[in-house]
Amino acid sequence: MFNKVKICGVNTAKLKTLTETQKTDLLKKVKIGDKKAREDMINGNLKLVLSVLQSFTNRGENPDDLFQVGCIGLIKAVDNFDAERYDVRFSTYAVPMIIGELRRYLRDNNSVRVSRSLRDLAYKALQARERLSVSLSREPTIEEIAKEIESKREDVVNALTAIVEPISLYDPVYSDSGDPVYVLDQISDSVNTTDNWLNDIAISEAIKKLGEREKRILALRFFRGKTQTEVADEIGISQAQVSRLEKTAIDKIKKQIM
């Protein structure tokens, strides 16, 4: 869809690419009102817009229209970015701005009907979020947004949920001179952490080193939920032996992962 050479009359094969140093220099000039630097900064980041558009394919929308909308987000990013306030690269700041502009456009053209009052509340919340993001230098909480627009938290949540179009966790967000970043990469998981995965792997490796009877006892006890007496009857030994073997196996595992 986006592989054609021209989009909105722009030859994508000839788009400029700026280095981080060039971006920094141009942004300093933009901040003092240099219109030529502003134009160069916008033109030098059009590939960033094209990259973000990849996550909005197969929506049935005209790519030229999406590109123009994405450029609006880019222009807003150029005009509002402050290197002294935001300790991030420009692309890191600009991508959410471009995505936000595209999502607003898609919401306005969504065939699913949302009540006018709910839509108005959602837009008020989104505007408040942008204002608070600038003043707080971080993403505001729902409570802060609700307080800003003098609405109930539940109403704000319902309004924002009603206008958000679901996306896949495997949708690419953007690619900035490297591997693409997916939605999944932006989500934190407090349960399935790297430490937990490593612990699981360590336990599995430790179990592999146990004897066959020890493995069977642990499997019957902890995976099939049998009592020590039931395990004893099934493998033909006493309950006392099962208890002793179980304790020995657990001690071996602990020593392996300590």
N, C-alpha and C positions, 0 to 999 in steps of 0.2 A: 504493500500500500504506500509506503514511504520511500520506496527504492527508486522512484523516478527522479530524473536529473533536476527537474524544475518543480518548485512548489511556490505558489503565489508569485510566479514569475521570477523567483530567485533561483539561480543556478547553484544547487547545493554542493556541486563538485568544486566550486570556486570559493566557498565560504572561508573566511579567515579563521585562524585559530591563534589565540593569544596565550602567551606564557603567563605564569603567575606574577612575574615581575612587571610585565606590561600591564596586566590588569590592575595591579597596585598603583602604578604610576598614573594610569588613566583615571582611576577612582579618586585619586587625590585632586586631579584637575576638575573632575565632575563636581566635587564637593565645593569648589570655589566658583562654579558657574560656567565652566568651559564647555560650550555647546559642541564644539568639534570633538572633544574628548568623549562626551556623552554619546555622540553618534558612533564613534569608533568602538566604544565599549559595547554598545548594543550590537553592532554588526559583527564584532569579534566573538559574540556569544550565541549567535543564531544556531550553531551546531548543538548547543546545550538544549535549546528548545526542541530541535529535531529528536534529540536523544530521549527527552521526556515523553514526546509523543508516542514512542514505541509502546508505552503502557496504556495507551488509549486507542489502540487499534481494535478493529472488529466491533466498533460501536455504531456503525452505520452512518458516521458523520463524514462530511467532506474534509479531506486532509488539509486543503487550503484554508478552510475556516478555522480548523483546529490550530494551524500554524499561526494564524493572525491572532487568535486568542492567547496562545502561548507567548507570543511576542509582547502582548500587553503585560503579562506577568513578568516578563524579563525587564521591560521598561520600568515597571514599579520597583523591581529589585535594584536596578541601577540607580534610580532616584533616591531610594531609601537606605541603601547599604551604607553603614558607617564602620569602617575598619577598626576604629578606636573602641567602639561599643561592642561589636560582634567579633569575638576572637575565633573566627572561622574563615575558611576560604570563601570567596564570592559564590562559587558554584553551590556550596553547601547551603548558603542563605537563599540563593535564587531558585533552586529546584522546588522547594515547598511553595514559593510564590507563584511559580509557573503552574504547578499542579493545582493549586487553589483556584487560579483563574480558569483553568480548563474544567475543573469540577463544577464551578459556578455556572459556566456556560452549558455544560451537559445537564445540570439540574434544571436550568431554565427551559431546556428543550426536551426534558423527560416526558414521555407519554403517560407516565403514572401521575395521576392527579393528586395534588396535595392541597389541602384547604388554604385559602388566602391568608387567614390569620396565623396558621402554623408556619407557612412560608415566610411571612413578614417577621415572625419571632425568630426564625432561624437566621434570616439575613441580619437582623439586629444583633444576634449572638455572634455571628461571624465577624461583623464589623467591630464589635466590642473586643473579640479575640485578637484582631489585628492591632487595635489600639493598645490593648494591654500587653501584647507581645513586645511592642516597641518600648512602652514605659517600664515594663518589668524586666526586659532583656531575657525573657524566657517564655515558654508556653504557659498561658494561664490555666488554672483549674476551672472546672465547670462551676464550682461555687463562686469563684471570683467573677466569672462571666455573668452568672445569674445576678450577683450583687450589682454589677456594673449597669445592667439593664433593668434592674428592679423587678426581676421575675423569680418564680420558684425554680429550684434546681431541677425538679422533675419535668417541668414544662420545657425548660431549655434542652434537656436530654431528649425528650420526645420530639421536639422540633428538629433538632440536628439529625436525629436518627431517621426521621421521615424523608429528609432530602438527600441523604447520603446514598450513593449508588455503591453496592457491594463490589469488591474487587478480590481477585485471587491473591493468596499469599505468595504465589510464584510469579506475579506480575512484575516485570522489571520496572524499577523506578527511574533510574538513569544510569548512564555509564560515563564516568569522567576520566578519560585517558587510562582505562583499565578494564577489569572485569565488571559486568553489570551488577548493580545493587538491586536486590529484590525487596519487596514488601516484607518478606519474612526476616530479612537481615535487620530491619528497623524495629523488630519486636523483641522485647526482653522476656525471659521466662524464669521466674523465681523458683520453679520446681525442678524442671529438667535442665539443671545447670551443668556446666562442664565437670565440676567436682562430682556431682551425682553420677554422671555417665562414667567417669573414671573409676569411681567406687564400684559400680555395677560390673565393669570389666574386670577389676581386680578380684572381686568375689567369684566371678565365673571362672577365672583362671585358677583360683585357689581350689575350687570344687573339683576341677579336672584332675588335680593331683591327689585326690582322696582315693581310697580303695573302693572297689565295686560295692562292697556291702555297706560302707559308710555313705556312698552316694545314694544307694537305694533307700537307706533309712531316712536320710534328709529329704529325699523326694517324697516318700510316703508321709513323713511328719509335717513338712512345711508347704508342700505343693498339693498334696491330696488331703491334708487335714486329719490324718488318722492319729489315734492315741498311741502311746507306747505299747499298750497291751495289744492293740489291733496289729501293730507292726510286728510285734513278737510272734503272734499267731501266724501271720502271713509268711514270715521268713524262717520260722521254726526255731527260735531261740527264746530265752527268758526275757521278761520285761526288764530285769536288772541289767542284762547284757545290752539290751537296746539303749537303756539310759546311759550306760557307760560309753558305748560306741558313739552315741549322739554327742555327748559332751566332748569326747576326744576329737570328733570331726570338727565341731565348732571351734575348739581351741586351735586346731591346725589352721583353719581359715583365718582366725584372728591374727595369728602369727604371720601369715602370708601378707596381710594387708596393712599391718601396723607399720 
